[in-house]
Amino acid sequence: MHPFRLAIARRLFSFSASCVVGLLGVIGSGAGLPSHAAAADADGDKRYGQHLVAEYEVPAEAIAAFAKFKASKPVAGESAQVNVLLADTQDWTAPEPVTVEPTRNPYTIVLRLRVRAVADGDAATMWQAGWVLEDGVTRGVAMPGLAKPDAKAGEIIELAGAAPVSFKEGQKVTAQIGLVNARNVEIRSAKVQVWQGIGEATGVERFLSLPAVLVGLVMVALTWWFFVRR
């Protein structure tokens, strides 16, 4: 084989093999963290991180404040995500800080809700999640909407959403959530968790990764056949 073609073959083979190894690692150890709202799963699993650092039950007075909160109007011309960050919020801050270390990133705030649908139709909430830093500054992000389409009146729904953040330096920070909007729901209870590390992939996520692995294997086989055997 011509040396130039052989060099190309080796590079393609190495690249394809690296893709397969990386994808297999994803399947074996977990692809990362889901940021979308999902049906609440077991509190003790590692979907959101490797270690549960802290857990708080949001007190009844905060739940009552959520119920009385009136959402602000969105800013015209801004995206939905930007409007979440610009909106007025009804906040609740954890009673104590946690210590974060960059070597253990990311740190994920998980909000678990138990709500009742008021009427037939979509039951939806929108939140900010953030951290109060040592200097008093709040670092917040938009938490994807926790919602259930086509809920039935009186239906009790459990929802969970997550917002991961990485820190550049070690410090003490305090978790905070902020209600942006709630439609067709009565919030019955809320729990806030702080998870540390990269979460493990679920069985469904591993299954969905299989096609990518198969594509990588085909790339390896084709590279070997066309550039080495011929």
KEKE-3310 file (N, C-alpha, C; in steps of 0.2 Angstrom, whole numbers, plus 5000, padded with zeros to 4 digits):
npx = (5004:5002:5012:5006:4992:4992:4995:4984:4974:4978:4976:4962:4957:4962:4955:4941:4941:4944:4932:4923:4927:4926:4912:4908:4912:4904:4892:4895:4898:4890:4882:4881:4872:4855:4846:4833:4815:4808:4799:4798:4811:4818:4824:4837:4845:4858:4856:4857:4870:4885:4886:4875:4875:4867:4851:4835:4819:4807:4800:4783:4779:4785:4780:4767:4770:4774:4762:4755:4761:4763:4766:4778:4777:4783:4798:4797:4803:4813:4821:4814:4822:4830:4820:4816:4827:4826:4815:4804:4805:4799:4808:4817:4829:4841:4844:4857:4875:4884:4900:4910:4920:4932:4937:4927:4917:4902:4891:4875:4858:4844:4827:4812:4796:4779:4763:4747:4735:4725:4714:4708:4721:4737:4749:4760:4776:4789:4806:4820:4836:4850:4865:4870:4884:4899:4902:4889:4883:4872:4872:4864:4854:4843:4831:4824:4807:4796:4784:4768:4760:4743:4736:4725:4711:4713:4723:4737:4754:4771:4786:4802:4817:4833:4848:4864:4880:4896:4911:4924:4933:4936:4924:4911:4894:4877:4862:4849:4832:4820:4804:4797:4785:4769:4757:4741:4743:4744:4755:4760:4771:4789:4805:4823:4838:4856:4867:4883:4896:4896:4882:4874:4870:4854:4845:4838:4845:4857:4853:4849:4861:4867:4865:4875:4887:4887:4888:4901:4908:4905:4912:4925:4927:4924:4935:4946:4944:4943:4955:4966:4964:4963)
npy = (4994:5011:5023:5035:5033:5023:5030:5038:5028:5023:5034:5036:5024:5024:5035:5031:5020:5026:5034:5023:5017:5028:5030:5018:5019:5030:5023:5013:5020:5031:5045:5058:5071:5073:5088:5091:5092:5079:5064:5061:5052:5038:5044:5040:5036:5038:5047:5060:5064:5058:5059:5063:5078:5087:5089:5096:5100:5110:5123:5125:5138:5144:5137:5142:5155:5153:5150:5162:5170:5181:5180:5189:5200:5194:5200:5209:5203:5196:5179:5164:5158:5169:5177:5170:5172:5185:5187:5192:5183:5171:5168:5154:5150:5139:5133:5132:5133:5124:5116:5118:5111:5113:5101:5092:5094:5093:5103:5100:5106:5099:5099:5093:5091:5090:5091:5097:5095:5108:5110:5101:5099:5106:5105:5116:5122:5135:5138:5146:5141:5142:5149:5156:5165:5167:5181:5186:5188:5181:5167:5162:5151:5146:5134:5121:5119:5112:5100:5093:5087:5088:5085:5079:5085:5087:5078:5071:5075:5070:5078:5082:5092:5097:5107:5109:5116:5122:5125:5137:5138:5133:5135:5141:5139:5143:5134:5140:5142:5148:5153:5156:5155:5148:5137:5131:5123:5117:5118:5106:5101:5103:5098:5100:5095:5093:5088:5080:5078:5069:5062:5046:5037:5032:5016:5018:5029:5023:5013:5021:5026:5015:5015:5024:5018:5007:5013:5018:5006:5001:5011:5008:4995:4997:5006:4998:4988:4995:5002:4994:4980:4981)
npz = (5000:4996:5005:5009:5008:5018:5029:5030:5032:5045:5053:5051:5056:5069:5074:5072:5081:5093:5094:5096:5108:5117:5116:5121:5134:5138:5139:5149:5160:5162:5154:5158:5164:5165:5160:5158:5163:5172:5176:5193:5201:5211:5227:5231:5220:5207:5197:5195:5200:5209:5223:5236:5243:5251:5257:5257:5264:5258:5268:5275:5275:5264:5253:5254:5251:5237:5232:5232:5224:5210:5193:5183:5168:5153:5144:5129:5114:5119:5121:5127:5137:5141:5146:5157:5166:5168:5174:5188:5204:5216:5229:5238:5250:5254:5271:5275:5270:5258:5255:5241:5228:5215:5209:5210:5202:5192:5202:5207:5207:5212:5210:5217:5215:5221:5215:5212:5199:5194:5185:5170:5158:5153:5166:5173:5178:5180:5184:5192:5196:5208:5216:5231:5233:5243:5244:5243:5231:5219:5209:5196:5186:5172:5176:5167:5162:5174:5171:5166:5152:5147:5159:5172:5180:5198:5198:5206:5204:5202:5200:5193:5192:5185:5188:5183:5189:5187:5197:5198:5209:5226:5238:5250:5247:5245:5241:5230:5225:5213:5210:5195:5187:5187:5181:5182:5193:5209:5221:5232:5239:5241:5237:5239:5233:5233:5223:5219:5207:5191:5184:5183:5168:5163:5160:5148:5142:5140:5131:5120:5116:5109:5095:5090:5094:5086:5073:5075:5075:5062:5055:5059:5053:5039:5036:5039:5029:5016:5016:5021:5017:5003)
capx = (5000:5006:5013:5001:4986:4993:4995:4977:4971:4980:4973:4955:4956:4963:4949:4935:4942:4943:4925:4919:4929:4923:4905:4907:4913:4898:4887:4897:4899:4885:4883:4881:4866:4849:4844:4826:4811:4806:4795:4803:4813:4820:4829:4843:4849:4863:4855:4859:4877:4888:4885:4870:4878:4863:4844:4831:4812:4805:4795:4776:4778:4788:4775:4762:4772:4774:4755:4752:4766:4760:4772:4779:4776:4789:4800:4796:4809:4818:4820:4811:4827:4832:4815:4816:4832:4825:4808:4803:4804:4798:4814:4818:4836:4843:4846:4865:4879:4888:4907:4911:4927:4932:4939:4922:4911:4898:4886:4868:4852:4838:4820:4807:4789:4773:4758:4740:4732:4719:4709:4711:4726:4744:4751:4767:4780:4795:4810:4827:4840:4856:4869:4872:4891:4901:4901:4882:4881:4868:4873:4858:4853:4836:4829:4819:4801:4794:4777:4765:4755:4736:4735:4718:4709:4714:4728:4743:4759:4777:4790:4809:4821:4840:4852:4871:4884:4903:4914:4932:4937:4933:4921:4905:4889:4870:4857:4843:4827:4815:4798:4796:4778:4765:4750:4736:4745:4744:4761:4759:4777:4795:4812:4829:4844:4862:4871:4890:4899:4893:4877:4875:4865:4849:4845:4835:4850:4862:4850:4849:4868:4869:4866:4881:4892:4886:4890:4908:4910:4905:4917:4931:4927:4925:4942:4951:4943:4945:4962:4971:4964:4964)
capy = (5000:5018:5026:5041:5029:5019:5035:5040:5022:5022:5039:5035:5018:5027:5040:5027:5016:5031:5035:5017:5017:5034:5029:5012:5022:5033:5018:5010:5024:5037:5050:5064:5074:5076:5094:5092:5090:5072:5061:5060:5045:5037:5049:5037:5034:5043:5050:5067:5064:5053:5059:5067:5082:5090:5088:5100:5100:5117:5123:5126:5145:5145:5134:5146:5161:5151:5150:5169:5174:5183:5180:5195:5199:5193:5206:5208:5202:5191:5172:5161:5157:5175:5179:5166:5175:5192:5188:5192:5177:5170:5163:5151:5149:5134:5136:5132:5132:5118:5117:5115:5110:5112:5094:5087:5097:5098:5103:5100:5107:5095:5101:5088:5094:5086:5096:5094:5099:5112:5108:5097:5103:5106:5108:5118:5127:5137:5140:5148:5138:5146:5148:5162:5165:5170:5188:5188:5188:5175:5165:5158:5148:5144:5127:5119:5119:5105:5101:5087:5089:5084:5082:5078:5089:5084:5073:5072:5074:5071:5081:5083:5095:5098:5112:5108:5121:5120:5131:5137:5139:5131:5140:5139:5142:5141:5133:5144:5141:5154:5151:5161:5155:5141:5137:5125:5118:5119:5115:5103:5100:5103:5095:5103:5091:5095:5082:5081:5074:5067:5057:5040:5036:5027:5011:5021:5033:5018:5010:5026:5027:5010:5016:5028:5013:5003:5017:5018:4999:5001:5015:5004:4989:5000:5009:4992:4984:4999:5005:4989:4974:4983)
capz = (5000:4996:5012:5011:5010:5024:5035:5031:5035:5052:5057:5052:5061:5076:5076:5073:5087:5099:5095:5099:5115:5121:5117:5126:5141:5140:5141:5155:5166:5162:5149:5161:5168:5161:5162:5157:5168:5171:5182:5199:5202:5218:5229:5232:5214:5205:5190:5195:5203:5212:5230:5238:5247:5255:5255:5261:5263:5258:5273:5273:5273:5257:5249:5254:5247:5230:5230:5232:5219:5204:5188:5180:5161:5149:5140:5122:5110:5122:5121:5133:5142:5144:5150:5164:5170:5169:5177:5195:5206:5223:5231:5244:5250:5259:5278:5277:5264:5257:5252:5234:5226:5207:5207:5211:5198:5193:5208:5203:5212:5210:5213:5217:5217:5222:5214:5210:5194:5196:5180:5165:5154:5155:5172:5172:5182:5178:5190:5192:5202:5208:5222:5234:5234:5249:5243:5243:5224:5217:5202:5194:5179:5171:5176:5162:5165:5177:5168:5163:5147:5147:5166:5174:5186:5204:5198:5209:5200:5205:5195:5195:5187:5188:5185:5185:5188:5189:5200:5197:5215:5232:5242:5253:5243:5247:5236:5230:5220:5213:5206:5189:5184:5189:5178:5183:5198:5216:5224:5238:5243:5237:5241:5236:5234:5230:5221:5217:5202:5185:5185:5179:5163:5164:5155:5142:5139:5137:5125:5114:5114:5105:5087:5089:5095:5080:5068:5075:5073:5055:5052:5059:5048:5033:5036:5038:5023:5010:5016:5023:5013:4996)
cpx = (5004:5006:5008:4995:4986:4992:4988:4973:4972:4976:4965:4953:4957:4957:4943:4935:4941:4936:4921:4921:4926:4915:4903:4908:4907:4892:4888:4896:4894:4887:4883:4874:4860:4847:4836:4821:4809:4802:4800:4804:4815:4825:4836:4847:4854:4862:4857:4866:4879:4887:4880:4873:4873:4856:4839:4823:4810:4799:4788:4775:4780:4783:4769:4764:4772:4766:4752:4756:4762:4766:4772:4778:4783:4791:4800:4802:4814:4816:4817:4816:4829:4826:4814:4821:4830:4818:4809:4802:4802:4803:4813:4825:4837:4846:4854:4868:4882:4895:4908:4918:4928:4933:4933:4916:4908:4894:4879:4862:4847:4832:4815:4801:4784:4767:4752:4737:4726:4713:4713:4715:4733:4745:4759:4770:4786:4799:4817:4830:4847:4859:4871:4879:4893:4901:4894:4879:4878:4870:4868:4857:4845:4835:4824:4813:4799:4786:4775:4760:4748:4735:4727:4716:4709:4720:4734:4749:4766:4782:4797:4813:4828:4843:4859:4875:4891:4906:4922:4936:4933:4930:4914:4899:4882:4865:4851:4838:4822:4810:4797:4788:4775:4759:4747:4739:4744:4750:4760:4765:4783:4801:4817:4834:4850:4866:4878:4892:4894:4888:4877:4869:4860:4849:4843:4841:4855:4859:4851:4856:4871:4870:4873:4887:4892:4889:4898:4911:4910:4911:4924:4932:4928:4932:4947:4950:4945:4952:4968:4971:4965:4970)
cpy = (5006:5020:5031:5038:5026:5024:5037:5034:5022:5028:5038:5029:5020:5031:5036:5023:5020:5033:5029:5017:5022:5032:5023:5015:5026:5028:5015:5014:5030:5043:5057:5065:5076:5083:5096:5090:5083:5070:5060:5053:5044:5042:5046:5035:5040:5046:5057:5069:5058:5053:5065:5071:5085:5089:5092:5100:5108:5118:5126:5134:5147:5142:5139:5153:5159:5152:5157:5173:5175:5184:5187:5194:5198:5199:5204:5207:5198:5184:5170:5160:5163:5178:5176:5170:5182:5193:5189:5185:5177:5165:5160:5149:5144:5137:5136:5131:5125:5120:5114:5116:5109:5105:5089:5090:5091:5097:5104:5101:5104:5098:5096:5091:5089:5091:5092:5099:5102:5110:5104:5102:5102:5109:5109:5123:5129:5140:5142:5144:5141:5145:5155:5161:5168:5177:5191:5188:5181:5173:5160:5156:5146:5136:5125:5117:5112:5105:5094:5089:5085:5081:5083:5082:5085:5079:5075:5070:5075:5073:5082:5087:5096:5104:5112:5114:5119:5126:5131:5137:5136:5136:5137:5143:5139:5140:5138:5142:5147:5152:5157:5161:5148:5142:5130:5120:5121:5115:5113:5102:5101:5101:5098:5098:5095:5089:5084:5076:5072:5061:5051:5040:5031:5022:5013:5025:5028:5015:5015:5027:5021:5011:5020:5023:5009:5007:5017:5011:4998:5005:5011:4998:4992:5002:5003:4989:4988:5001:4999:4983:4975:4985)
cpz = (5000:5003:5014:5012:5016:5030:5036:5034:5043:5056:5057:5056:5068:5078:5077:5080:5093:5100:5098:5106:5119:5122:5122:5133:5143:5142:5147:5161:5167:5158:5152:5164:5164:5164:5161:5162:5167:5177:5187:5200:5209:5220:5230:5226:5212:5198:5190:5198:5206:5220:5231:5244:5253:5253:5260:5259:5263:5263:5270:5271:5267:5252:5248:5250:5239:5228:5229:5227:5213:5199:5185:5172:5158:5145:5133:5118:5113:5121:5128:5139:5145:5148:5157:5169:5172:5173:5185:5198:5214:5225:5237:5244:5256:5266:5279:5270:5264:5254:5246:5232:5218:5205:5207:5207:5194:5200:5205:5209:5208:5214:5212:5219:5217:5221:5212:5204:5196:5192:5175:5160:5156:5162:5172:5177:5179:5184:5188:5198:5202:5215:5224:5236:5241:5249:5243:5236:5223:5210:5200:5187:5178:5172:5171:5166:5168:5175:5166:5158:5149:5154:5167:5180:5193:5204:5202:5205:5203:5199:5197:5190:5190:5184:5187:5184:5190:5192:5199:5203:5221:5236:5246:5249:5246:5241:5236:5224:5219:5208:5201:5187:5186:5185:5179:5188:5205:5219:5231:5242:5238:5241:5236:5238:5230:5229:5218:5212:5196:5186:5181:5174:5165:5159:5148:5138:5136:5131:5119:5112:5109:5098:5086:5089:5088:5074:5068:5073:5066:5052:5053:5054:5041:5031:5035:5031:5016:5010:5017:5018:5006:4994)
residu = (MET:HIS:PRO:PHE:ARG:LEU:ALA:ILE:ALA:ARG:ARG:LEU:PHE:SER:PHE:SER:ALA:SER:CYS:VAL:VAL:GLY:LEU:LEU:GLY:VAL:ILE:GLY:SER:GLY:ALA:GLY:LEU:PRO:SER:HIS:ALA:ALA:ALA:ALA:ASP:ALA:ASP:GLY:ASP:LYS:ARG:TYR:GLY:GLN:HIS:LEU:VAL:ALA:GLU:TYR:GLU:VAL:PRO:ALA:GLU:ALA:ILE:ALA:ALA:PHE:ALA:LYS:PHE:LYS:ALA:SER:LYS:PRO:VAL:ALA:GLY:GLU:SER:ALA:GLN:VAL:ASN:VAL:LEU:LEU:ALA:ASP:THR:GLN:ASP:TRP:THR:ALA:PRO:GLU:PRO:VAL:THR:VAL:GLU:PRO:THR:ARG:ASN:PRO:TYR:THR:ILE:VAL:LEU:ARG:LEU:ARG:VAL:ARG:ALA:VAL:ALA:ASP:GLY:ASP:ALA:ALA:THR:MET:TRP:GLN:ALA:GLY:TRP:VAL:LEU:GLU:ASP:GLY:VAL:THR:ARG:GLY:VAL:ALA:MET:PRO:GLY:LEU:ALA:LYS:PRO:ASP:ALA:LYS:ALA:GLY:GLU:ILE:ILE:GLU:LEU:ALA:GLY:ALA:ALA:PRO:VAL:SER:PHE:LYS:GLU:GLY:GLN:LYS:VAL:THR:ALA:GLN:ILE:GLY:LEU:VAL:ASN:ALA:ARG:ASN:VAL:GLU:ILE:ARG:SER:ALA:LYS:VAL:GLN:VAL:TRP:GLN:GLY:ILE:GLY:GLU:ALA:THR:GLY:VAL:GLU:ARG:PHE:LEU:SER:LEU:PRO:ALA:VAL:LEU:VAL:GLY:LEU:VAL:MET:VAL:ALA:LEU:THR:TRP:TRP:PHE:PHE:VAL:ARG:ARG)
# end
